[in-house]
Amino acid sequence: MRITASDGTGADFFGDARHLDDDAIADFNTFEFTREQVRRLIDNLDVSADVKVRLHSIQEQTIEAVTVAGKVVIRIGRKILDVILWLLREFPNATFGVVFGLVVGHLIGLVPVIGFLIGPLVGFILTAFGFVQGMAQDLREKHIGRRTVELCSQFTALKTE
């Protein structure tokens, strides 16, 4: 199936996604969160207005696919945000572990002289450790590994040649 995507700067991408079919398109246009829920979650983030505008613009990114019946719009930006929000909701311990690792790694990086040398390495190690520990805790509490693989693997349908 022929697809067309734009990066928002006017540069278009054209490709042939052989694995994209009507079922995959239906999956891409099915969402866990409503548009209003996504908007509210973005608006409630404690970030600058510029970041919020960019997140809202991600939600508007689309891909056009040419099918036998005509052109179909895939709301890929909204689907990406939907998957991210789903992961944050389903894996709160892993999310906390990553944020904790990033914050502690950054604080270690602020230590004069030695922080500059070991900060990036320690930050990476703490972030990875927080993610692994949090994910292990989340997976013990919920058996959702299969659902996560299904959700993320649907993006392989957009692989072009």
Secondary structure, DSSP 8 states (H G I E B T S, - for coil): -EEEEE-SSS-EEEEE-TT--HHHHHHHT--SS-HHHHHHHHHTSSS-HHHHHHHHHHHT--EEEEETTEEEEE-HHHHHHHHHHHHHHH-HHHHHHHHHHHHHHHHHHTSTTHHHHHHHHHHHHHHHHHHHHHHHHHHHH---HHHHHHHHHGGGGG---
